[in-house]
Amino acid sequence: MIVLLSGEKRDPAKMTKIYMILLIGGMYTLEPSNIKLQAGFYCGDYADILREQLADYNEEQNRWILKDGRGDWFGVMCK
């Protein structure tokens, strides 16, 4: 299995699932995303889309906080 973090490139046609990396209650979790995979998008593209939809950046604390208050956004993992 090949796992890529959001900054890496991979043939979009070969990506099958995207997991969000979240810090909830002091524990890192992988949560599957429901985003529809589209041709021409890379892992990092999906990371940007999901992050903007699900989290707000707190400049004072230098972190992305989930809008639903569960925890912090850390990135995505694509496979």
C-alpha positions in Angstrom: 0.0 0.0 0.0 1.3 3.5 -0.9 0.3 6.3 1.4 0.9 9.9 0.5 0.7 13.0 2.7 -1.0 16.1 1.3 2.2 17.7 -0.2 3.0 14.7 -2.4 2.0 14.0 -6.0 0.3 10.9 -7.2 -1.5 9.9 -10.3 -5.1 11.1 -9.4 -6.5 8.1 -11.3 -4.9 5.7 -8.8 -6.2 7.4 -5.6 -9.0 5.5 -4.0 -9.5 7.1 -0.6 -8.7 10.2 1.3 -8.4 10.3 5.1 -8.3 13.4 7.2 -5.7 13.6 9.9 -7.3 15.1 13.0 -6.2 15.7 16.6 -9.3 15.0 18.8 -9.0 14.8 22.6 -5.2 14.6 22.4 -5.3 11.7 20.0 -4.5 11.7 16.3 -7.2 10.0 14.3 -7.8 9.2 10.6 -11.3 10.0 9.5 -12.4 9.0 5.9 -13.6 11.9 3.8 -16.8 11.8 1.7 -15.3 14.0 -1.0 -15.8 12.8 -4.5 -12.6 12.1 -6.3 -12.2 13.9 -9.6 -9.8 13.7 -12.5 -6.9 16.2 -12.4 -6.9 16.8 -8.7 -3.9 15.8 -6.5 -3.9 14.9 -2.8 -2.9 18.4 -1.9 -5.8 19.8 -3.8 -8.2 17.8 -1.8 -6.4 18.8 1.4 -7.0 22.4 0.6 -10.6 21.9 -0.2 -11.4 19.9 2.9 -9.4 22.1 5.2 -11.2 25.3 4.0 -14.6 23.6 4.4 -14.0 22.0 7.8 -11.6 24.2 9.8 -10.8 27.9 10.6 -7.3 29.1 11.0 -6.5 30.8 14.4 -3.6 33.0 13.7 -3.0 33.8 17.4 -2.7 30.0 18.2 -1.2 29.1 14.8 -3.5 26.2 14.2 -6.5 25.0 12.2 -9.4 24.4 14.5 -12.3 22.3 13.3 -15.5 24.3 12.9 -17.5 21.7 14.8 -15.2 22.2 17.8 -14.0 18.5 18.0 -10.3 19.3 17.7 -7.6 20.4 15.2 -7.0 19.8 11.5 -3.6 18.4 10.7 -3.8 17.3 7.0 -4.8 14.4 4.8 -3.5 11.0 3.8 -4.2 9.7 0.3 -4.0 6.1 -0.9 
